[in-house]
């Protein structure tokens, strides 16, 4: 299991003391470990405390309920994945063609689910509450805004559509892909679904993107 690198807390203020931050990280890592063998509904604060070797009261100090703790872990994991996708979409030098960047991003998404087994049950638990209009939520609006601005500038050869609508639709398809992959029992079972949804997304974007106008903003004259 790949270890998660935690950033600032998403559901509450990050503690100021280094010792408190370390304790929060221990709690989150213990929860992630338990999710490797247990469903989210089978995890208790008692089990987390025992696995982490800390008092149960330490968990309640930072997370009033198990649901709060699971949501923090979910947001941390999803945030790390989004950061990886940002880096790929913004790296037109390594992958000049948008198709190559898209394929790399989708493979990274699938690999992340395989390398972080605790993300799969979290995603399954929270996808229902996320709802069908998740692209309007602030969790995913960063990616939508990034793609919107990129395509509004004509990058990736964008043409013939509303950049914001296309960006929204792209992320919605990607979220559906992530949900469908997460619902499969393992990486091999998810592979054919990943391939089909990749073709779907590439076919959709080919209506608006071309391999002309691939230069990034930094490549353009001031």
KEKEVEX-62976 format. One line per 5 residues: number of its first residue (from 0); for each residue y, z, x of N, C-alpha, C, O, CB. Coordinates in pm, whole numbers, always signed. Last residue first. Glycine has a CB too. Layout:
REM KEKEVEX-62976
NUM	Y,Z,X,Y,Z,X,Y,Z,X,Y,Z,X,Y,Z,X | ...
END
This chain:
REM KEKEVEX-62976
221	+3739,-2520,+565,+3828,-2420,+504,+3941,-2489,+433,+4028,-2423,+375,+3883,-2322,+611 | +3450,-2718,+493,+3577,-2700,+561,+3663,-2597,+488,+3660,-2588,+366,+3651,-2834,+571 | +3130,-2549,+454,+3237,-2636,+406,+3367,-2614,+482,+3392,-2504,+530,+3259,-2613,+259 | +2941,-2368,+526,+2934,-2499,+591,+3053,-2586,+556,+3076,-2688,+622,+2806,-2570,+552 | +2980,-2151,+364,+3020,-2138,+505,+3015,-2269,+580,+3077,-2283,+685,+2930,-2037,+574
216	+2871,-2240,+124,+3015,-2226,+132,+3060,-2220,+279,+3164,-2276,+315,+3062,-2100,+57 | +2611,-2479,+209,+2658,-2350,+162,+2810,-2343,+181,+2869,-2429,+246,+2587,-2233,+237 | +2498,-2796,+96,+2573,-2715,+192,+2616,-2583,+130,+2652,-2577,+13,+2695,-2791,+242 | +2376,-2963,-80,+2305,-2840,-46,+2385,-2749,+45,+2344,-2636,+70,+2173,-2873,+18 | +2433,-3209,-201,+2528,-3100,-213,+2466,-2966,-181,+2498,-2866,-245,+2584,-3096,-351
211	+2109,-3305,-319,+2238,-3338,-263,+2331,-3218,-282,+2309,-3136,-370,+2298,-3467,-328 | +1886,-3251,-456,+1884,-3219,-314,+2008,-3268,-243,+2013,-3273,-120,+1761,-3279,-249 | +1981,-3096,-768,+1935,-3208,-689,+1934,-3165,-544,+1977,-3054,-511,+2023,-3334,-710 | +1956,-2948,-1095,+1975,-2939,-951,+1922,-3064,-883,+1831,-3129,-933,+1905,-2814,-895 | +1897,-2996,-1361,+2034,-2956,-1326,+2062,-2954,-1176,+2177,-2957,-1134,+2062,-2821,-1383
206	+1637,-3062,-1394,+1732,-3129,-1482,+1876,-3104,-1440,+1967,-3178,-1477,+1712,-3084,-1626 | +1500,-2892,-1232,+1519,-3029,-1182,+1614,-3110,-1270,+1665,-3213,-1228,+1384,-3101,-1172 | +1461,-2662,-1378,+1577,-2670,-1289,+1602,-2811,-1235,+1715,-2844,-1198,+1558,-2575,-1173 | +1222,-2728,-1518,+1346,-2698,-1589,+1467,-2717,-1498,+1564,-2783,-1537,+1344,-2554,-1643 | +1040,-2757,-1308,+1070,-2870,-1396,+1200,-2850,-1472,+1278,-2943,-1488,+957,-2892,-1493
201	+1038,-2499,-1206,+1086,-2609,-1121,+1120,-2730,-1206,+1218,-2800,-1178,+981,-2646,-1015 | +931,-2361,-1424,+1066,-2329,-1378,+1122,-2442,-1291,+1239,-2476,-1303,+1065,-2198,-1299 | +675,-2481,-1446,+767,-2477,-1559,+911,-2457,-1511,+1001,-2529,-1554,+727,-2366,-1657 | +563,-2427,-1199,+587,-2567,-1238,+687,-2575,-1352,+773,-2663,-1355,+456,-2636,-1279 | +549,-2151,-1225,+629,-2209,-1118,+663,-2354,-1150,+776,-2398,-1130,+555,-2200,-983
196	+369,-2126,-1431,+507,-2086,-1456,+600,-2137,-1348,+717,-2164,-1374,+517,-1936,-1467 | +137,-2217,-1298,+187,-2285,-1417,+334,-2252,-1444,+413,-2340,-1475,+103,-2248,-1539 | +110,-2032,-1086,+125,-2175,-1057,+185,-2249,-1177,+273,-2333,-1160,-11,-2237,-1020 | +77,-1792,-1225,+191,-1808,-1135,+217,-1955,-1108,+332,-1999,-1106,+166,-1734,-1003 | -163,-1840,-1348,-44,-1821,-1430,+82,-1840,-1346,+181,-1897,-1392,-45,-1682,-1495
191	-337,-1856,-1126,-314,-1974,-1209,-192,-1962,-1300,-124,-2061,-1326,-435,-2000,-1294 | -301,-1579,-1015,-264,-1700,-943,-244,-1822,-1033,-141,-1889,-1019,-369,-1731,-841 | -399,-1356,-1139,-261,-1395,-1171,-223,-1530,-1112,-124,-1590,-1153,-165,-1289,-1121 | -649,-1319,-1035,-639,-1352,-1177,-500,-1401,-1214,-484,-1479,-1308,-675,-1231,-1262 | -580,-1247,-774,-653,-1372,-798,-641,-1415,-944,-625,-1533,-973,-801,-1356,-760
186	-453,-997,-811,-377,-1111,-760,-447,-1244,-788,-382,-1343,-822,-353,-1096,-611 | -562,-849,-1126,-547,-853,-981,-475,-982,-941,-441,-1064,-1026,-685,-843,-911 | -527,-846,-1404,-595,-733,-1339,-580,-732,-1188,-584,-625,-1127,-742,-735,-1373 | -204,-923,-1544,-337,-962,-1497,-397,-849,-1411,-324,-768,-1354,-330,-1093,-1416 | +50,-837,-1593,-49,-808,-1696,-191,-846,-1653,-288,-805,-1717,-14,-882,-1824
181	+203,-938,-1387,+173,-795,-1386,+62,-761,-1486,-11,-664,-1464,+298,-714,-1418 | +229,-1201,-1474,+152,-1173,-1353,+110,-1027,-1351,-4,-995,-1316,+234,-1207,-1227 | +392,-1161,-1695,+260,-1219,-1714,+172,-1193,-1593,+53,-1165,-1608,+272,-1369,-1739 | +626,-1053,-1578,+551,-977,-1677,+408,-1029,-1691,+313,-950,-1697,+621,-984,-1813 | +705,-1265,-1413,+673,-1137,-1353,+589,-1053,-1449,+492,-989,-1408,+802,-1061,-1315
176	+758,-1460,-1608,+654,-1482,-1508,+610,-1350,-1446,+490,-1326,-1430,+705,-1577,-1399 | +972,-1346,-1737,+849,-1371,-1813,+731,-1391,-1718,+620,-1345,-1744,+865,-1494,-1906 | +1153,-1354,-1526,+1109,-1225,-1579,+980,-1239,-1659,+890,-1155,-1649,+1219,-1163,-1667 | +1187,-1631,-1502,+1131,-1555,-1390,+1081,-1418,-1434,+978,-1371,-1386,+1236,-1539,-1279 | +1308,-1687,-1746,+1176,-1745,-1716,+1109,-1667,-1604,+989,-1639,-1610,+1189,-1894,-1676
171	+1547,-1544,-1706,+1458,-1509,-1818,+1317,-1564,-1794,+1219,-1494,-1819,+1514,-1564,-1951 | +1659,-1679,-1492,+1614,-1542,-1472,+1521,-1498,-1584,+1425,-1424,-1560,+1734,-1447,-1462 | +1712,-1925,-1622,+1627,-1919,-1503,+1572,-1779,-1481,+1453,-1762,-1455,+1705,-1964,-1379 | +1895,-1852,-1819,+1763,-1904,-1858,+1666,-1897,-1741,+1548,-1865,-1761,+1774,-2047,-1908 | +2116,-1775,-1660,+2052,-1682,-1752,+1909,-1725,-1787,+1816,-1644,-1784,+2135,-1670,-1880
166	+2169,-2022,-1533,+2133,-1905,-1454,+2062,-1801,-1540,+1961,-1744,-1499,+2258,-1844,-1388 | +2237,-2178,-1755,+2121,-2215,-1673,+2075,-2097,-1589,+1955,-2074,-1574,+2154,-2337,-1582 | +2468,-2043,-1838,+2352,-2053,-1928,+2226,-2086,-1849,+2120,-2028,-1873,+2376,-2160,-2036 | +2634,-2079,-1614,+2598,-1944,-1659,+2473,-1946,-1747,+2385,-1862,-1733,+2715,-1880,-1735 | +2663,-2357,-1595,+2599,-2283,-1486,+2555,-2145,-1529,+2449,-2098,-1487,+2694,-2272,-1368
161	+2590,-2593,-1821,+2668,-2471,-1810,+2598,-2381,-1708,+2487,-2334,-1733,+2684,-2401,-1948 | +2544,-2925,-1673,+2513,-2813,-1761,+2609,-2698,-1742,+2697,-2703,-1656,+2372,-2767,-1739 | +2570,-3129,-1474,+2529,-3161,-1611,+2496,-3045,-1702,+2424,-3065,-1800,+2417,-3246,-1606 | +2457,-2994,-1160,+2532,-3091,-1239,+2483,-3089,-1384,+2369,-3050,-1411,+2519,-3233,-1178 | +2414,-2880,-825,+2417,-2850,-968,+2507,-2949,-1042,+2616,-2983,-997,+2465,-2706,-991
156	+2340,-2898,-557,+2358,-3021,-633,+2365,-2998,-783,+2326,-3085,-860,+2247,-3116,-603 | +2348,-2657,-438,+2215,-2703,-480,+2225,-2829,-566,+2131,-2863,-639,+2141,-2592,-556 | +2680,-2597,-566,+2576,-2586,-465,+2440,-2618,-526,+2419,-2607,-647,+2575,-2445,-403 | +2886,-2599,-743,+2818,-2725,-719,+2712,-2719,-612,+2658,-2822,-572,+2916,-2827,-682 | +2992,-2364,-817,+3056,-2429,-703,+2991,-2562,-670,+3034,-2631,-578,+3052,-2338,-581
151	+2813,-2288,-1008,+2946,-2328,-1055,+3026,-2395,-943,+3116,-2475,-970,+3023,-2205,-1109 | +2603,-2205,-848,+2592,-2334,-915,+2726,-2381,-971,+2750,-2502,-980,+2491,-2326,-1027 | +2704,-1958,-758,+2656,-2059,-665,+2657,-2197,-730,+2706,-2294,-673,+2515,-2025,-614 | +2757,-1822,-994,+2866,-1854,-902,+2826,-1964,-804,+2906,-2052,-772,+2909,-1730,-824 | +2493,-1807,-1101,+2602,-1869,-1175,+2714,-1911,-1081,+2761,-2025,-1087,+2657,-1773,-1281
146	+2356,-1658,-908,+2320,-1798,-931,+2431,-1873,-1004,+2459,-1988,-973,+2190,-1807,-1010 | +2500,-1411,-936,+2486,-1479,-807,+2456,-1628,-825,+2522,-1713,-766,+2376,-1413,-723 | +2462,-1348,-1205,+2597,-1374,-1155,+2593,-1450,-1023,+2672,-1542,-1001,+2673,-1242,-1138 | +2183,-1308,-1204,+2243,-1410,-1290,+2381,-1448,-1238,+2413,-1566,-1228,+2252,-1359,-1437 | +2163,-1092,-1027,+2101,-1220,-993,+2160,-1333,-1075,+2185,-1442,-1023,+1950,-1213,-1013
141	+2308,-900,-1174,+2348,-936,-1038,+2291,-1071,-997,+2362,-1155,-941,+2302,-829,-939 | +2174,-862,-1411,+2296,-940,-1415,+2345,-979,-1277,+2415,-1079,-1262,+2404,-863,-1487 | +1961,-696,-1416,+1936,-833,-1373,+2062,-917,-1368,+2058,-1033,-1324,+1836,-897,-1466 | +2066,-450,-1490,+1960,-454,-1389,+1942,-594,-1333,+1912,-610,-1215,+1829,-405,-1449 | +2236,-493,-1701,+2297,-483,-1568,+2192,-486,-1458,+2224,-520,-1345,+2380,-357,-1557
136	+2111,-743,-1926,+2118,-606,-1878,+2172,-603,-1736,+2156,-699,-1660,+1981,-540,-1884 | +2072,-1000,-1992,+2205,-949,-2019,+2222,-806,-1969,+2333,-752,-1968,+2235,-955,-2167 | +1810,-1044,-1945,+1904,-1104,-1852,+2046,-1060,-1877,+2133,-1079,-1792,+1896,-1254,-1859 | +1673,-935,-2158,+1691,-853,-2039,+1791,-913,-1942,+1851,-839,-1863,+1560,-833,-1970 | +1613,-988,-2421,+1742,-1032,-2368,+1776,-957,-2241,+1891,-919,-2218,+1852,-1012,-2471
131	+1371,-874,-2493,+1374,-1018,-2465,+1506,-1067,-2409,+1512,-1177,-2353,+1344,-1093,-2590 | +1309,-548,-2327,+1348,-638,-2436,+1363,-782,-2394,+1367,-812,-2275,+1476,-591,-2495 | +1256,-309,-2201,+1351,-401,-2141,+1399,-504,-2242,+1516,-542,-2242,+1288,-472,-2021 | +1056,-182,-2331,+1191,-131,-2355,+1297,-225,-2298,+1413,-221,-2340,+1207,+8,-2296 | +848,-336,-2223,+869,-331,-2368,+1012,-286,-2399,+1080,-346,-2482,+767,-236,-2435
126	+850,-292,-1951,+884,-426,-1999,+912,-426,-2150,+991,-507,-2199,+771,-524,-1966 | +766,-43,-1864,+907,-59,-1899,+943,-196,-1956,+1054,-216,-2004,+991,-32,-1779 | +494,-62,-1815,+543,+47,-1897,+684,+22,-1947,+719,+60,-2059,+539,+176,-1819 | +471,-280,-1644,+407,-287,-1774,+463,-180,-1868,+478,-204,-1988,+255,-270,-1759 | +608,-174,-1425,+661,-291,-1493,+601,-304,-1633,+672,-334,-1728,+632,-418,-1411
121	+433,+31,-1355,+570,+62,-1395,+630,-53,-1474,+695,-33,-1576,+657,+93,-1272 | +201,-109,-1282,+200,-23,-1403,+339,+16,-1449,+362,+31,-1569,+120,+103,-1375 | +325,-257,-1055,+259,-323,-1169,+255,-231,-1293,+301,-272,-1399,+117,-365,-1131 | +408,-79,-862,+509,-153,-938,+449,-216,-1063,+516,-227,-1166,+574,-260,-851 | +191,+22,-731,+257,+111,-827,+361,+39,-910,+399,+87,-1017,+321,+227,-755
116	+120,-176,-547,+41,-161,-670,+104,-69,-773,+73,-80,-892,-96,-110,-636 | +264,-375,-364,+316,-250,-420,+244,-223,-553,+301,-246,-659,+472,-256,-441 | +139,-611,-306,+158,-515,-196,+208,-380,-243,+197,-281,-171,+254,-572,-95 | +145,-751,-547,+16,-721,-485,+29,-611,-380,-60,-528,-366,-43,-847,-422 | +416,-774,-597,+332,-705,-696,+198,-665,-635,+144,-558,-666,+309,-795,-818
111	+484,-928,-377,+538,-792,-390,+455,-711,-488,+428,-593,-465,+685,-796,-435 | +367,-1172,-427,+316,-1090,-317,+362,-945,-329,+289,-852,-295,+360,-1148,-184 | +530,-1262,-637,+387,-1239,-661,+326,-1148,-552,+246,-1060,-581,+311,-1374,-665 | +778,-1280,-505,+764,-1199,-626,+618,-1164,-650,+586,-1049,-680,+821,-1274,-748 | +717,-1464,-307,+757,-1328,-270,+741,-1233,-388,+696,-1120,-372,+902,-1326,-219
106	+673,-1688,-465,+561,-1633,-387,+592,-1490,-344,+503,-1405,-343,+533,-1721,-265 | +931,-1722,-563,+823,-1692,-657,+701,-1636,-585,+633,-1548,-638,+786,-1817,-734 | +1070,-1777,-323,+1108,-1662,-405,+995,-1622,-500,+966,-1504,-516,+1236,-1692,-486 | +946,-2012,-240,+939,-1895,-155,+971,-1769,-236,+906,-1666,-219,+1036,-1908,-36 | +1018,-2182,-451,+877,-2152,-427,+860,-2028,-341,+770,-1947,-365,+809,-2271,-362
101	+1299,-2182,-415,+1240,-2134,-539,+1095,-2095,-517,+1051,-1989,-561,+1252,-2240,-648 | +1324,-2297,-163,+1372,-2161,-183,+1311,-2100,-310,+1275,-1983,-312,+1526,-2159,-192 | +1219,-2550,-219,+1151,-2465,-121,+1194,-2319,-135,+1112,-2228,-122,+1180,-2514,+20 | +1405,-2646,-404,+1265,-2629,-445,+1190,-2536,-350,+1109,-2454,-393,+1195,-2766,-450 | +1638,-2668,-259,+1630,-2560,-357,+1487,-2537,-403,+1449,-2425,-437,+1718,-2590,-477
96	+1617,-2720,+90,+1590,-2771,-44,+1575,-2655,-142,+1509,-2556,-112,+1464,-2860,-46 | +1650,-2561,+323,+1762,-2640,+271,+1741,-2690,+128,+1837,-2701,+52,+1786,-2759,+361 | +1564,-2276,+433,+1503,-2363,+331,+1614,-2447,+266,+1667,-2407,+162,+1426,-2279,+222 | +1736,-2181,+630,+1592,-2179,+652,+1519,-2273,+557,+1425,-2342,+597,+1538,-2036,+636 | +1981,-2233,+501,+1956,-2285,+636,+1806,-2290,+665,+1755,-2389,+717,+2028,-2199,+742
91	+2007,-2106,+265,+1989,-2251,+259,+1966,-2311,+396,+1932,-2429,+407,+2111,-2315,+196 | +1964,-1827,+149,+1931,-1877,+282,+1901,-2026,+278,+1785,-2068,+285,+1811,-1801,+340 | +1991,-1718,-97,+2114,-1739,-22,+2089,-1800,+115,+2184,-1824,+189,+2186,-1608,-6 | +1736,-1682,-192,+1822,-1777,-262,+1947,-1812,-182,+2003,-1920,-197,+1861,-1721,-398 | +1652,-1478,-10,+1589,-1610,-11,+1680,-1714,-75,+1700,-1821,-19,+1454,-1606,-85
86	+1815,-1261,-74,+1815,-1313,+63,+1755,-1453,+69,+1802,-1538,+145,+1736,-1219,+155 | +1747,-1219,-344,+1883,-1255,-306,+1882,-1324,-170,+1941,-1431,-153,+1974,-1131,-304 | +1483,-1132,-309,+1508,-1259,-375,+1649,-1309,-346,+1669,-1429,-326,+1487,-1246,-526 | +1524,-885,-187,+1447,-987,-116,+1474,-1125,-176,+1486,-1224,-104,+1296,-955,-121 | +1660,-756,-392,+1728,-776,-264,+1656,-884,-182,+1720,-965,-115,+1735,-644,-185
81	+1461,-741,-587,+1578,-827,-610,+1653,-855,-480,+1703,-966,-461,+1672,-763,-712 | +1291,-549,-467,+1245,-686,-488,+1363,-781,-508,+1364,-890,-451,+1150,-693,-608 | +1457,-325,-477,+1413,-375,-347,+1365,-519,-359,+1395,-602,-273,+1301,-287,-290 | +1482,-298,-755,+1600,-325,-673,+1563,-379,-537,+1630,-469,-485,+1683,-202,-657 | +1224,-233,-831,+1282,-359,-878,+1404,-397,-796,+1427,-515,-769,+1319,-349,-1027
76	+1211,+21,-705,+1120,-87,-667,+1176,-223,-707,+1174,-317,-628,+982,-66,-729 | +1414,+161,-839,+1416,+150,-693,+1330,+32,-647,+1371,-47,-561,+1365,+281,-628 | +1327,+144,-1102,+1454,+81,-1064,+1465,+65,-913,+1519,-34,-865,+1571,+164,-1116 | +1083,+291,-1084,+1086,+151,-1130,+1212,+81,-1084,+1206,-31,-1033,+1076,+145,-1283 | +1177,+541,-1007,+1086,+467,-919,+1084,+319,-955,+1083,+233,-867,+944,+526,-925
71	+1327,+602,-1236,+1392,+595,-1105,+1306,+514,-1008,+1356,+429,-935,+1419,+737,-1049 | +1123,+607,-1428,+1230,+507,-1437,+1303,+493,-1304,+1337,+381,-1264,+1330,+544,-1549 | +973,+826,-1344,+912,+693,-1343,+1019,+584,-1350,+1007,+480,-1284,+814,+678,-1461 | +1164,+1030,-1388,+1110,+1005,-1254,+1051,+864,-1244,+1076,+793,-1147,+1004,+1109,-1218 | +1196,+1020,-1664,+1311,+1001,-1575,+1266,+964,-1434,+1323,+877,-1369,+1399,+1128,-1571
66	+934,+1080,-1744,+993,+950,-1778,+1113,+919,-1689,+1129,+806,-1644,+1034,+948,-1926 | +910,+1343,-1667,+832,+1243,-1594,+888,+1103,-1620,+890,+1019,-1531,+683,+1250,-1635 | +1240,+1496,-1668,+1113,+1458,-1730,+1039,+1359,-1640,+1098,+1299,-1550,+1136,+1396,-1870 | +1447,+1567,-1492,+1415,+1655,-1605,+1280,+1625,-1670,+1213,+1715,-1719,+1522,+1645,-1709 | +1461,+1559,-1159,+1415,+1473,-1268,+1369,+1560,-1384,+1263,+1622,-1376,+1301,+1378,-1221
61	+1555,+1758,-990,+1610,+1623,-977,+1576,+1533,-1095,+1651,+1442,-1128,+1561,+1560,-849 | +1434,+1989,-1070,+1569,+1999,-1017,+1636,+1861,-1013,+1758,+1849,-1030,+1567,+2062,-877 | +1177,+1923,-1127,+1269,+1940,-1239,+1415,+1949,-1193,+1507,+1920,-1270,+1232,+2066,-1318 | +1072,+1930,-866,+1079,+1803,-940,+1182,+1814,-1051,+1265,+1725,-1069,+940,+1765,-998 | +1083,+2197,-802,+1159,+2102,-719,+1173,+1967,-790,+1274,+1899,-775,+1091,+2082,-583
56	+902,+2317,-974,+1046,+2337,-998,+1131,+2241,-917,+1242,+2206,-959,+1085,+2481,-966 | +659,+2271,-858,+696,+2189,-973,+846,+2200,-1000,+908,+2104,-1045,+615,+2230,-1098 | +674,+2279,-497,+671,+2345,-628,+713,+2249,-740,+792,+2158,-718,+764,+2468,-627 | +470,+2044,-307,+596,+2111,-336,+584,+2184,-469,+494,+2154,-547,+715,+2009,-338 | +284,+1848,-236,+283,+1977,-169,+413,+2053,-187,+461,+2119,-94,+256,+1958,-25
51	+243,+1611,-364,+354,+1616,-268,+357,+1746,-189,+424,+1754,-86,+486,+1598,-341 | +32,+1675,-531,+15,+1567,-434,+122,+1572,-326,+96,+1540,-210,+18,+1431,-505 | +149,+1878,-684,+31,+1908,-604,+12,+1802,-495,-20,+1835,-381,-94,+1916,-693 | +356,+1735,-809,+388,+1847,-721,+271,+1879,-629,+290,+1905,-510,+426,+1970,-804 | +205,+1555,-963,+297,+1505,-860,+329,+1615,-759,+328,+1591,-638,+428,+1453,-925
46	+70,+1729,-1134,-6,+1643,-1042,+82,+1592,-929,+40,+1586,-814,-67,+1524,-1118 | +289,+1841,-1269,+196,+1927,-1196,+118,+1847,-1093,+101,+1891,-979,+100,+1997,-1293 | +401,+1628,-1398,+478,+1690,-1291,+388,+1780,-1206,+408,+1794,-1085,+596,+1771,-1349 | +148,+1373,-1447,+224,+1491,-1488,+303,+1546,-1369,+273,+1514,-1254,+129,+1600,-1544 | +16,+1070,-1567,+79,+1142,-1455,+162,+1257,-1509,+238,+1241,-1605,+167,+1045,-1371
41	-72,+912,-1765,-164,+1016,-1718,-107,+1097,-1602,-175,+1183,-1546,-295,+952,-1676 | +109,+715,-1813,+98,+820,-1915,+5,+934,-1873,+2,+1039,-1937,+48,+760,-2045 | +67,+541,-1590,+188,+624,-1600,+175,+739,-1700,+225,+848,-1673,+304,+537,-1639 | -273,+573,-1470,-174,+509,-1555,-52,+600,-1566,-64,+721,-1553,-233,+478,-1696 | -377,+604,-1126,-359,+657,-1261,-255,+576,-1339,-163,+519,-1281,-317,+805,-1256
36	-380,+498,-873,-510,+528,-935,-499,+579,-1079,-600,+595,-1147,-582,+631,-853 | -123,+446,-800,-225,+357,-747,-361,+378,-813,-446,+290,-810,-238,+376,-599 | +30,+649,-889,+24,+530,-974,-77,+428,-922,-112,+334,-993,+162,+466,-984 | +21,+823,-674,-60,+853,-793,-74,+732,-884,-178,+714,-948,+2,+969,-871 | +209,+700,-504,+69,+714,-464,-21,+737,-585,-128,+676,-596,+53,+830,-363
31	+445,+730,-654,+393,+596,-626,+247,+601,-586,+168,+517,-629,+476,+530,-515 | +469,+1009,-642,+450,+942,-772,+393,+803,-753,+302,+762,-826,+584,+934,-849 | +515,+1041,-371,+397,+1102,-431,+365,+1037,-566,+249,+1014,-599,+417,+1252,-448 | +761,+907,-348,+643,+855,-278,+515,+913,-337,+416,+841,-352,+651,+886,-129 | +923,+1077,-501,+904,+938,-541,+781,+877,-475,+705,+805,-539,+1028,+855,-507
26	+908,+1317,-351,+866,+1314,-492,+837,+1171,-537,+736,+1147,-604,+975,+1376,-582 | +1018,+1234,-109,+880,+1286,-112,+826,+1279,-255,+711,+1241,-277,+875,+1431,-59 | +1277,+1175,-194,+1192,+1068,-144,+1045,+1110,-144,+957,+1030,-176,+1235,+1027,-2 | +1367,+1431,-259,+1359,+1329,-363,+1266,+1217,-320,+1186,+1168,-399,+1499,+1274,-397 | +1366,+1543,+0,+1278,+1597,-103,+1260,+1498,-218,+1149,+1482,-268,+1334,+1730,-157
21	+1565,+1393,+127,+1427,+1385,+175,+1329,+1436,+71,+1221,+1380,+53,+1411,+1463,+305 | +1786,+1484,-19,+1748,+1343,-25,+1603,+1325,+18,+1527,+1251,-45,+1841,+1258,+62 | +1788,+1751,+66,+1763,+1721,-75,+1721,+1575,-93,+1631,+1546,-171,+1888,+1749,-160 | +1848,+1717,+336,+1723,+1784,+297,+1688,+1753,+153,+1571,+1731,+121,+1734,+1935,+317 | +2101,+1603,+329,+1989,+1524,+379,+1855,+1585,+338,+1760,+1513,+309,+1996,+1512,+531
16	+2308,+1648,+45,+2240,+1705,+160,+2118,+1623,+199,+2041,+1579,+113,+2200,+1849,+132 | +2382,+1511,-185,+2464,+1499,-66,+2393,+1549,+59,+2416,+1497,+169,+2593,+1575,-85 | +2179,+1313,-410,+2216,+1441,-346,+2294,+1419,-217,+2274,+1319,-148,+2090,+1524,-317 | +2314,+1064,-620,+2231,+1092,-503,+2273,+1225,-441,+2393,+1248,-421,+2241,+977,-400 | +2326,+1099,-974,+2396,+1099,-844,+2299,+1133,-730,+2214,+1221,-744,+2513,+1201,-846
11	+2076,+895,-1142,+2153,+1019,-1129,+2225,+1015,-995,+2189,+934,-909,+2062,+1146,-1141 | +1946,+655,-1134,+1953,+723,-1263,+2033,+852,-1260,+2055,+914,-1364,+1814,+751,-1312 | +1937,+557,-876,+1991,+471,-981,+2014,+544,-1112,+2093,+498,-1194,+1899,+355,-1004 | +2010,+674,-547,+1944,+691,-676,+2015,+609,-783,+2137,+593,-780,+1941,+839,-716 | +2019,+448,-270,+2084,+548,-355,+2014,+556,-490,+1964,+456,-541,+2234,+515,-375
6	+1683,+348,-173,+1827,+344,-160,+1889,+456,-241,+1819,+550,-277,+1882,+209,-204 | +1371,+362,-2,+1457,+403,-112,+1604,+391,-76,+1645,+419,+37,+1425,+546,-152 | +1126,+146,+62,+1245,+199,+128,+1346,+233,+20,+1402,+143,-44,+1304,+97,+232 | +781,+201,+4,+911,+160,-48,+1022,+224,+33,+1014,+342,+69,+925,+196,-197 | +497,+83,+179,+587,+192,+143,+722,+136,+100,+769,+36,+154,+605,+289,+260
1	+217,-94,+62,+342,-98,+136,+435,+11,+86,+451,+29,-34,+408,-236,+122 | -119,+0,+84,+0,+0,+0,+125,+0,+88,+137,+83,+178,+0,+122,-95
END
